[in-house]
Amino acid sequence: MSESSRTRFIAPHPRLQPYLSAYYFTEIDSVDGEPVRDLMNPEWASIRFRWAGDTMGCFVGEEEYPIPPLHFVGPTSLAGPFSAYHSRIASIGFLPVGWSMFIDESAANWADRLDDGAQVKTPVRFKDYFDAVVKAGNPDAIAPIFDQMLLEALDNRPLIDTEEEAKVRAAHVALMDPEITTVADLANRLGWTIVQLQRRSLRMFGFPPKLLLRRQRLVRTLAVIMRDPASNWSEALDQHYHDQAHFNRDFRQFFDMSPSEYRAHPHPIIGAASKARMQFMGDPLQALQKPGGKS
């Protein structure tokens, strides 16, 4: 746990767990009068309710800008610089099948995008619940509000397309398999043509399959470092990297810095969150969570 940042995870209602990674609650407080800064890792989508303080953020390569109190973040491949002096944020993490259940547009529309929560096309009335979240003001009171909001949306959905849901789950499971290293491998596992895989990958996950496989390879490596900060990159490298230079090129694309530059900076927010997530979920990164369960 960081002196300046604390994160707590709470499990959603059992009926919602197949669709969500978790509810998570972050507290940020500057201890030296300077903003607390960190870099968010690539992950799946989330909706975030900030009920206290202000935050700044962006994706690498952009200038930081004020983040709306209710904001939606789509699936990301780029790291996101983030800063705050004081903040209280309640978040809902969506797994890919949760996107297909609760979001009524292609994930590609929100790839590497952070925007006002009212902009996403969804039957979930996020904005209508914002005042209730602010009034509740603590995780134990907010989690039941999230349950109520999402269960209401789930119960009011038209008949679920079970075939489509099964496709998303199968694709997510295959994507998590470290033995699948090429687009052809992924298409063969799923029994899809390359054209079908390309189209469905954008709709389900937000990115082309080749980029997704590269992202997963990188986060598997990053997770080793998060589990054991004393380890070095050469020991952590995923087996499918040809060498350190191969990993360095990938890392720079996703983080806009070298691995050594990344490790040279403190990570008060993501460090505290990853430790809490490991205790709660068994893994340090949302992007490693399997459908409906732990990594």
Secondary structure, DSSP 4 states (H G I P E B T S, - for coil): --SSEEEEEEPPPTTTTTTEEEEEEEEEE-SSSSPEEEEEPP---EEEEEEEE--EE--TTS--EEPPSEEEE---SS-EEEEESEEEEEEEEE-HHHHHHH--S-GGGGTT-EEEGGGS--SS-HHHHHHHHHHH-SHHHHHHHHHHHHHHHHHHS-S--HHHHHHHHHHHHHHH-TT--SHHHHHHHHT--HHHHHHHHHHHHSS-HHHHHHHHHHHHHHHHHHH-TTS-HHHH--TT-SSHHHHHHHHHHHHSS-HHHHHHS--HHHHHHHHHHHHHHSSS-GGGPPTTS--
